[in-house]
Amino acid sequence: MNFNEMSLLTDLYELTMMQGYCFTGLSKKTVVFDLFYRKNPSGNGFAIVAGLEQAIDYIKNLKFSKEDIDYLKSLNIFNDEFITYLENFKFSGDIYAIPEGTVVFPHEPLMRIKAPIVEAQLIETAILNIINHQSLIATKSARVVWASEGDPVLEFGLRRAQGPDAGTYGARAAVIGGCVGTSNVLAGKLFDIPVKGTHAHSWVMSFPDELTAFRKYAELFPNACTLLVDTYNTLESGIPNAIKVFTEMREKGIELKNYGIRLDSGDLAYLSKKARHMLDEAGFKDAVISASSDLDENLITSLKSQNAEIHLWGVGTKLITSDDCPSFGGVYKLSAETDENGEFIPKIKLSNNPAKVTNPGIKKIFRIYDKKTGKIKADLITLDDETINTNEPLELTDPNAKWKKMKLMAGEYEVRELLVPIFLNGECVYESPKTMDIRKYCEKELETLWDEHRRLKNPEIVPVDLSEKLENLKTQLINRFSTVD
């Protein structure tokens, strides 16, 4: 993905609407859009937001090249005045966002964009594309890592990803979500994340016999000797030959470290237990047994319940594609616009589907923590001019079930505002952390959830409430626009 060539990464209707705004005199109107999602992926109790660094790169490099302009002219749907505008395009607005690696919940603005309407409209598609994809994979990764119960998980999915960009940026997101490394060498270079790997069955098949293949690999990589043992017969030849090679290495005085076997087929629970017994009997109790083979959080959970002797997991296809939930579902909705006096007025979208009714106005998010445990109690979406005084009691009301209330006493809770400034007046004021630092931050974020919120099936849902002021505004607008004359 070359961020210098992404200006046309947009839906055609963004450009036709932009020309329409220019033609109707609305181009200088300032608006506010919220980027949010409505449903946690994979039945999860939360999501992990990711992709902000790439969204920033996109905004920084957003300009139309001569080739872009020539192509748009060739479509014969844009007038000369609009083409001239695009030739000089530069984003000039403000963007606030939740930092990458943060635990987030449905209906919370992950990004808040305030800009002239033509600018805010243009960036919709690309921003959604970037944030939706990486947030999806980061969330899936967090599920897989949770299932591994502390065992390291490697991302192995490049060859099955939906294209090079999905494989590379998906690897980044997977590491943010908790994977310790990736097989993707380009991702390793671009994002300074650990790259890991062993060998394929073809390595074994390229030699006269399995033992020779293992010996040659051990000679080449004595300090990272993980042998794939299922090319021919796991129990009858693969593991015995691996043990023979490990024994020869030890007899030569080679210190055995970062060594072991990988299982890639068959009954992984049964084979791993047999392998553990054979390795232990031969004196290789610290040899690591790793596994791959179409793993996901559900299969890992099942293998764990069977006491499988696997302590390193290589997860590919079902992670990098988020096999059970292939889309994140983020949306980009108008929440406020300026009137003829330059004052912001709130906007709302109504729907027959209550979940699609938007929250109006310029908003921010307060995360509320239990002061004693550091765990999340709830999130509160408020209007931008609201504050919370932690020296006073705080009462929260579920917007979908108003009889459900939570009262927090003064001194028992702490708050943190989630949205931080990214662009102000078109200039970037935020420095993205390194990917591995985001991973560490995400790990701490996940610790603010109770286990009930992280469980894979039917998780408890963290409350996301609206302030009384925001709830009243929403009700007023619903009543105004749902009334039929």
N, C-alpha and C positions, 0 to 999 in steps of 0.2 A: 504494500500500500504506500504509494508515493503521495505525501500530503501536499506536494506542490501541484498535483494534477487531480485534485478532488473537487474542484468547484462545480463540475457537472454531476457529481454524485448526489443527485436530487431527483425528486419526482417532477415530471413536467408541470404538474399543476401548481407547484410552488412558484415557478417562473411565470406562468400565465397569471396567477393571482398577483404577483409582484407588479407585472405590467398593468394589471387592472387597478391596483392601488395608485400607481403613478397617473394613470389616465383619469381617475376619478378624484384626484387631489388629496388622497389619503396617505400619500407616501411618507409624510413627515409626522404622522400620528405615532405616538409612542405607546407601546403595548407591553404587557407582561404575559409570558407563557410559562406554564409549569410542565416539566417532564416528570411523569410518575407512572406507576404501574398499578394494576387493580388486583392481581392475584399472585400469590407466591408460587413459583414453579415447583413441579414435582411433588405437590402436596406438602411442601416444607412449611415451617413455622416462621420463616424469615427469608430475606435475600441478602446477598452481598453485592454492594454497588461497585462496579469496576468499569474501566475504560476512560476515565476522566483525562488522563495524560494524552491519549490519542485524540480526544475531543478538543483539547487545548491546541494540539498541533494543527488540527483541521482549521480551527478559527484563526490561528496565527497566519496560516498560509492561504487564506481564502481570498483569491483574486482570480480574475478571468484572463487567461492567456489569449494571444492572438488566435491560436487554433480553436480555443473555446468559442471566441466571438465569431469566427468564420463559420463554425458549425451551426451556431444558433441563428446566424443570418440565413444559412441555407435552408432552415426549416420554414422560412417565409411566414412566420406567425408573430414576429416581434417587430415593433416599429423602431425607427432610427433613434428616437429620443430615449427609448428604454435601452437600446444597445449601447448608446453613449454612457448611460448611467452605469451599466455593468462594467464597461471598460475602466471605470474609476472606482469600482466597488471596494469598500473597506468596512469591516465591522466596527461599529462605534459604540456599542451598547455595554450594558453591565450583565455579568453572569455570576450568580451565586450557585454553589453546588455542595453536596455532601462529599467529603473526601473518600477516595477509593479505599476499599476494605472495610467500610462501615457496615454494620448490621442495619438493615432498613426493612420497612414494612409497607404494605399496600396503601396507596393514596397519599403518601408523603411526597412532596416535591423533591426529587433527587437533584434537579437543576431548576433554577428560576432565571429566566431570561427577560431582561428589560431593554428594549431597543426600538428604533423606528420599525414600523410594521414590515416594511420590505426586507429589512435585515433579519428580523426575528423569523419571518416566514421562510427565508431561503435556507436557514441552517437546520430546519426541523428534521428533514429526512436523514441527513448524514449523522446528526447527533443521536437520533434514535437508533440508527443502525449500529453505531459504535457502542453506546451504552447498553442497549438491549443484549447484544451478543456477549460481551465480556461479563456482564452481570449474571447472565444465564449460566455461563461456564464456571464462574467463581462460586456461584451458589451450589451447583452440582458437585464441584470439588469439595466444598465444605461438608456436604452429605457423605461423600465417599470417605473422606478423612475421619469423620465422626464414627463411621462404621468400623474403621480399622482399629479403633480403640488404642490409639497411640503408636501403632506401627507406622513406619514411613510409607508413603504412597508416592509413586512416580507416575507422571503423565506420559503415556506411550501412544498417543492417538494420531500423530501427524498423517500417516498414510490413509486414514479413514475420515479425516476432516473434510468439510465441504470447501475445499480449495486451500491454496497456500496461506491466504490471509487468515482464514478461520483457524487453520492449524497453528499458525504462529502467534496470533493474538489470543487464541484460545489457550495456548500453553502458558502465556503470561497470566491470564485470568485464573487458570488452574493452580498456579503457584500462589497467587494471591489468596485463593481459597484454602490453601493448606498443603498442597503437594510439595515435596522436598526438592523436586527437580523434574526435568523433562528429557525426553529423547531428542527433542528438536534442537539441532545445533544452531540454526539461525536464531531461534528464540533465545538461546543461551548468549549468543553474541549481542543481539539487540538490547536485551534487558538485563544482562549480567546475572543470569540465574544458572544454577548448577545443571549440567548436562550429564546424563547417566545412560548406560546401556551395556549389553553383554554381547552375544553373538546370535546368529540365526541358525535354523536347521541346515541351511545351505552350507554353512561353514563345516559342519560335521560331514555332510554328504560329499563335500569336495575332496575329502581325504580317503585313503583306502579303507580305513576303519575308524570307528568312534574313538578308540583309545589314542590313536595317533593325532586325531583332531584335537582332543582335549590336551594332549601333551604340548602340541604346538601353541595352543592358545595360552597355556600356563607359562610357556617360555616368553611369549610376547608381553603378557600382562600379569606378572607374578604378584603384583600388589592390588590387583582388581580381578581376581580369577573367579568369575561366576559361570558355571558350566550348565548349558542347556541339556537336560538329560533324557528327553522324551523322543528323540529322533527315531529310534528303533524299538527299544523296549526299556521302559523306565526302571523297573525293578531288577530285570535280569542282566542288563548291560549298562544302562546309563548311570545309575548310582554306583554300582561296583567299579566302573571305570573312573568315575569322578574320585572315588575314595582312593583308588590306585594312584591317580595323579597327585592327590593331596599328600599321600604317604611319601611318594618320591620327592615332592617338594620339601617336605619336612626333613627327609633323610639328607637332602642336599644343604640343609641349614638355612633354607629360605623361610623367613618369618611369614607365617600365614596370617594375613589380615585382609579385610574386605573380600572374603572368599565365601563360596557356597555353591548352591545349585539353584536352577530355575525350572519350575514345572509349568508346562504350557498346554497340557491336555490331560484328559482322563479324569478320574475321580480325585479331585485335588485334596479332599479331606483324607481319604484312605491313603493315597500315595504320599502325602506329606508326613503322616504319622509313621508309615513304614520307612520313609527316608530318614526321619529323625532318629528312629531306632538304629538303623544301619550306620548312620554317621556317628552317633554316640558310641556304639559298640566299637567303632574303629578309632575312637579317640578324638573325634572332631566335633566336640559338643558346641563349639562356638561358630561352626559353619552356619551361614544364614540360608534358610530355605525361602526362596521368593517364588511368586506365582504370577502368571498372567492368564490369558484365555477368557476373553469376554466378561471380565469382571465388572461389577457395579456395586453400589452400596448394599443392595439386597442380597446378592450372592456372597459378598464378604460377610455380611451379618449371619447368613446361613452357615458358612464355613466356620465362623467363630463359634457358633452354637454347637458345632460338631467337634470342637476342640482340635481343629486343623492346626498343624504345626507350621504355620506360615507366618512370617513376621516382616515381610517386605512385599508390597503389592504393586504390580505394574498394571495400571488401568488405562485402556486405550479408547476404543470405539465408543463405548457407552458414556464416557466422560466427555470427550472432545465434541461429541455431537449432542450431548444431553439427550440420550436416546429416548427416554420416556416422556420428555417434555421439550420439544425442539424450538420453542420460542418463548421469549420473556414477556412480551405483551406490553411493553412500555408505550405510553401515549404522550401527546404534546398538545396541551389545551390552553386556549386563551382564558386568562383569569382577570385581566383588568386592561383598561385603555384610557387615554386622555380624552377629555371633552374639549369643546371649543375654547375653554378658559385654561386649558393645560392641567386641569385637575384629574386625578385618576378616579375612574368610576369602575366598580366591580362588575364582572361579567360571569354568567353562569350558563352551563349547557344542561338542558333537561333531557330526560329520556324515559321511555316506558320501562327500561331496566334501571331500578334504583341504584345499582352499583355504578352506573355510568353517569349519574348526576355529579357534576364537578363541584369543587369547593371554590367559591369566588374570592376575589380580592388578592392583594399582595400579602403573602403569608411567610411565616417562618415556623420552625419546628424546635420545640424544647424536648430534650430527652430527660426523663425523670428517673433518678436512681435511688434505691434504698441506701441511705447513708451508712448503715451498718454492714451490709453485705456487698455493696457495689453492684448489685444486680439491677437490671432494668425493671422499673415498676410499670411504666407506661410512656408513651410519647404523646405530646400535646401540640396540635397544630393551631397556631394563633394568627391573628392579623399582625402585620409588621410593626405596628406601633405599641404592641402589648409587651409587658414584662412580667416576670414572676419574682416575687419576694419570698425567699426561702425562710425568712423569719416569721412568716405568716402561714396559717393552715392553707392547704390547697385541696379543693374538691374537684374531682374529675367525673364526667358523666359520659357513658357510652352513647354516641350519637345514634346508634341503631337500636338501642334498648335503654331508654332513658331512666328506667327503674334501677339500672346497674350503676352504682356510684362507688367511688373510691375516695376516701378522705385521708389525707396525709397531714400529720401534725407538724408544726413548725420545728425545725431542727432535725427532723427524721429523714429528710430527703435532700438530694442535691440535683441541680439542673445543669444541662449543657445545651447550648444552641448548636444545631447541626449544620446549617447552611453557612458557608464561609465565602468571602469574595474571591472570585477567580479572575474576572475581567472588570475593570472600571473604566468607563469612557473609551472602550475599545482597546485598552492596554492591559496586558496580563500582569497581575499582581501576585500570582501564586506560583510557587516552585514545586513541581511534582516530586515526591520522594522516590527513591529507588525501589524497584519492584520487591526486592527482598525485605526492605524496610516496611513496605505496605503489607507484606505477608505477616511480619511480626505484629504490626498494628492490628491486622485482622484477627490474629490469634487472640490478642487481648480483648478485642471487641466480642468475640465469640464467648469469652469467659464471663461476659456480663449477662449472658442468658442462663436461665435455669435449664437443667437437663430436660425438663418437661417441654421446653420450647424447642429443643434440638432433636428430640426423638423423631425417627423417620416416619412413623405411622401415627396419624391423628395427634399431631403436636398441640400443646396448649398455645393459644394465640395471645401475643402481647397486645394489650389495649392501645389503640391509636384514637385518641379523643379530640374533639374540637373544643376550643374555648367557647365560653358562653357568648362572647361578642361575635365570633365567627359563626356560630350556630344560628344566632339571631339574624345575622345578615343573610345567611343561606336561606333561612325560612322566609324572610321578606321577599327575596328574589324569586323563590319558588312560587309563592303566592301571587306575585305580580305577573309573572310570565305564564303561569298555568291557568289564569283566569280567562275564560272565553267571554267576549262581549256578546 
